[in-house]
Amino acid sequence: MTAGQVHSAASNGGATRQPAVFFGHGSPMNALGGPFADAWRELGLSVGKPTGVVMVSAHWETRGLGVTAQERPETIHDFGGFPQALHDVQYPAPGSPQLAARVAQLTGAVQTQQWGLDHGTWSVLVHVWPEADVPVVQLSLNRDLTARQHYELARALRPLRDEGVVIAGSGDFVHNLRTWKREPGAEPYGWATSFNEAVKHAFERGDHEALINWVGLAEDAQMSVPTDEHYLPVLYVAAQQEPGEPVAFFNDSIDGGSISMTGVRIG
C-alpha cells in the first residue's frame, strides 16, 4: 500500500477521526506500572485501535527533521541507573513505512531508520496499547526551529487525524529535575502548580498564542521549563485543536514537586 493509498482510504471514510493526546511521561519507571498507568490504560480503551500513531517525544532531538520509517522499530533504553527490570522491557509495536512516507509528504521530514521508540514513547504506550499492535512512528524535535515554527509544523499534521491516526506528544508541562524531591507525596512547588494550571487554562481557552509564548504564561515560568525539550511536544498537540473542540486532562498531578504528569486529550 502506498502513502497515497493510505490517504485515499481515509478520505473515503475508511478511518475514524482520532484525538490528539499529550502524555506527561515523567520517570521511565512508569513503564513498570504505578499510579499513572491506570489512566493511560483507560485512554487506550477509550480510543480503541487507531490505524497508527505519530509521536513527538522529548527524547529525540535532531538538527533537521526526521521520521522513523522502519517496519520493526527498536525499543531504545535511552537512560542509565535504573533497575534491570526496566532495561528488560521491550515494546515490539510495528512501525509503518507508509505512515512515515505520509508524514514526510506533509512535513518534509527525512525518513530514517537510525532511531526507534525511545522511553518517552514506549513507557506510556506499553500501557495504552499493551498488545503492541498499533503502528508507531516518531517525529523528531528539530532543534533548528523556534517554538512558533514547531507549532506551524505541527499544523501540517492535522489531516492525519481524519486518516485514523493519533497525533501524540510526550514530555512534561513542568520538568525541573534539579529541584525534584525524592520523598513520596512531596508537595509541589508553588511555581510548578502555577505554570501547570496556566498551561491547562490556555488549552481550555484554545489560546495557542499563550502556549507558544510560554515564558509569559506564569510568573517564574522558566523554573518550570529550564530547558524546553519536554515542553515543545505540547505544541504539537495544541496545534491539532480546532476552535471549540473539547479538551480533557488526565493524571493531573505533579510528581516530586517539579515534574508534571498532566496529560491532555483533544477530541
C-alpha positions in Angstrom: 0.0 0.0 0.0 1.4 3.4 -0.9 1.2 6.6 1.1 -1.3 7.9 -1.4 -3.5 4.9 -0.9 -3.4 5.4 2.9 -4.7 9.0 2.3 -7.3 7.8 -0.2 -8.7 5.1 2.0 -9.1 7.6 4.9 -10.7 10.2 2.6 -13.3 7.6 1.6 -14.5 7.0 5.1 -12.2 4.1 5.8 -10.9 5.7 9.1 -12.3 7.3 12.2 -11.2 10.8 13.3 -8.8 10.3 16.1 -7.9 12.5 19.1 -4.6 14.3 19.7 -3.0 13.4 23.0 -0.2 14.8 25.2 1.3 12.5 27.7 3.1 13.7 30.8 5.5 10.8 30.9 7.7 11.5 34.0 10.1 8.8 35.0 10.8 5.8 32.7 10.0 3.7 35.8 6.3 4.4 35.0 6.7 1.7 32.3 6.6 -0.9 35.1 3.3 0.4 36.5 2.3 2.7 39.3 -0.3 5.4 39.9 -0.3 6.9 36.4 -0.6 3.7 34.4 -4.3 3.2 35.0 -5.2 6.5 33.3 -3.1 5.5 30.3 -4.8 2.1 30.1 -8.2 3.8 30.3 -7.2 6.2 27.5 -6.3 3.2 25.2 -9.6 1.5 25.9 -11.5 4.8 25.2 -9.6 5.5 21.9 -9.7 1.9 20.6 -7.2 0.9 17.9 -6.2 3.7 15.6 -4.5 3.0 12.2 -1.3 4.5 13.6 0.3 6.9 16.0 2.7 9.8 15.2 4.6 10.5 18.4 6.8 13.6 19.2 8.9 12.7 22.2 11.1 15.0 24.3 13.9 12.4 23.9 14.6 12.6 20.1 16.2 15.9 19.3 17.8 16.5 15.9 19.2 19.1 13.6 16.7 18.9 10.7 13.5 16.9 10.8 13.4 13.1 10.9 10.6 10.5 11.0 11.2 6.8 11.8 10.5 4.6 8.8 11.4 1.0 9.7 9.0 -1.9 9.8 10.2 -3.0 13.3 11.5 -0.1 15.4 13.9 -0.9 18.2 12.9 -0.3 21.8 15.5 2.2 22.9 16.6 2.2 26.5 17.9 5.8 26.5 18.7 6.1 30.2 21.0 4.8 32.9 21.0 4.0 36.6 17.6 2.2 36.6 16.8 -1.4 37.6 17.5 -4.2 35.2 13.7 -4.9 35.0 13.3 -1.6 33.2 16.1 -2.3 30.8 14.4 -5.7 30.0 11.1 -4.1 28.9 10.5 -4.4 25.2 7.7 -2.7 23.3 7.6 -4.5 19.9 5.0 -2.3 18.2 5.3 -2.3 14.4 6.5 0.8 12.6 4.8 1.9 9.4 6.9 3.0 6.4 3.6 4.0 4.7 2.7 6.4 7.6 6.3 7.7 7.7 6.0 8.5 4.0 2.8 10.3 4.6 4.4 12.3 7.4 7.3 13.1 5.2 4.9 14.3 2.5 3.1 16.6 4.9 6.2 18.0 6.7 9.3 17.5 4.6 10.8 15.2 7.2 13.6 12.8 6.2 12.7 9.2 6.6 15.3 7.3 8.7 16.0 4.0 10.3 18.5 5.5 12.7 16.1 5.8 15.7 13.4 3.7 17.1 10.9 4.1 20.0 12.5 5.9 23.0 11.3 5.9 26.5 9.2 9.0 26.0 7.1 6.8 23.7 7.2 3.2 24.9 7.0 3.9 28.6 3.5 5.2 28.1 2.3 3.2 25.1 3.2 0.0 26.9 0.1 0.8 29.0 -2.1 2.5 26.4 -1.8 -0.4 23.9 -0.2 -3.2 25.8 -0.6 -5.7 23.0 1.9 -3.5 21.0 -0.4 -3.9 17.9 -0.8 -0.2 16.9 1.8 1.0 14.4 4.0 3.8 15.8 6.3 6.3 14.1 8.3 9.0 15.8 8.7 12.6 14.5 11.8 14.3 15.8 12.2 17.6 17.6 14.1 19.8 15.1 16.3 22.0 17.3 16.7 24.5 14.4 13.1 25.7 14.9 11.6 28.3 17.2 8.5 27.5 19.3 6.3 29.1 16.7 7.9 27.1 13.9 7.3 23.9 15.9 3.6 24.9 16.2 3.3 25.7 12.5 5.0 22.5 11.5 2.6 20.6 13.8 -0.4 22.1 11.9 0.7 20.3 8.8 -0.1 17.0 10.6 -3.8 17.9 11.0 -5.1 15.8 8.1 -3.8 12.6 9.7 -6.4 12.7 12.4 -9.1 12.1 9.7 -7.0 9.3 8.4 -7.3 7.3 11.6 -4.0 8.5 13.1 -3.5 9.7 16.7 -1.1 12.7 16.9 0.7 12.5 20.2 3.3 14.3 22.2 5.3 13.1 25.2 7.1 15.3 27.7 6.0 17.3 30.7 4.4 20.7 31.2 6.8 21.2 34.1 10.2 19.4 34.1 12.8 20.6 36.5 15.0 17.7 37.6 17.3 20.0 39.6 14.5 20.7 42.1 12.9 17.3 42.1 12.2 15.8 45.5 12.6 12.0 46.1 10.3 11.7 49.0 6.9 10.1 48.1 4.0 12.5 48.1 6.2 15.6 48.1 4.2 18.8 47.9 4.5 20.6 44.5 6.4 23.9 44.4 4.1 26.9 44.0 5.7 27.9 40.8 5.2 24.4 39.3 1.5 24.4 40.2 1.1 27.9 38.8 2.6 27.0 35.5 0.8 23.7 35.2 -2.5 25.5 35.8 -1.7 28.2 33.3 -1.0 25.6 30.6 -4.3 23.9 31.3 -6.2 27.1 31.2 -4.6 28.1 27.9 -5.8 24.7 26.4 -9.3 25.3 27.8 -9.4 28.7 26.1 -7.9 27.5 22.9 -5.2 30.2 23.5 -2.4 28.8 21.4 -0.5 32.1 21.3 -0.1 31.8 25.1 1.2 28.3 24.7 3.7 29.3 22.0 4.9 32.2 24.1 5.1 30.1 27.2 7.7 32.3 29.0 4.8 34.8 29.7 2.3 32.2 30.8 3.1 32.4 34.5 5.5 34.0 37.0 8.7 32.0 37.2 7.8 30.1 34.0 11.5 29.4 33.4 11.7 27.5 36.7 9.1 25.1 35.2 10.8 25.0 31.8 14.5 25.4 32.4 15.1 23.7 29.0 12.3 23.3 26.5 12.6 19.8 25.1 9.9 18.4 27.5 7.6 21.4 26.8 7.8 21.6 23.0 5.7 18.4 22.4 2.8 20.3 24.0 2.8 22.5 20.9 2.4 19.5 18.6 -0.8 18.6 20.4 -2.1 22.1 20.8 -1.8 22.7 17.0 -4.3 20.0 16.4 -7.1 21.7 18.4 -9.9 23.1 16.3 -12.0 26.0 17.7 -14.4 24.7 20.2 -13.0 21.2 20.2 -13.3 19.6 23.7 -10.2 19.2 25.9 -9.8 16.9 28.9 -7.0 16.3 31.3 -5.8 13.1 33.0 -3.1 12.2 35.5 -3.3 15.8 36.6 -0.7 15.9 39.3 2.9 17.0 39.9 5.4 14.3 40.9 8.3 15.1 43.2 7.4 18.7 43.5 8.6 19.7 40.0 7.6 17.1 37.3 4.1 17.5 35.9 2.3 14.3 34.9 -0.7 16.1 33.4 -1.9 14.7 30.2 -4.2 16.3 27.6 -6.8 14.8 25.2 -8.2 16.9 22.4 -11.2 15.4 20.7 
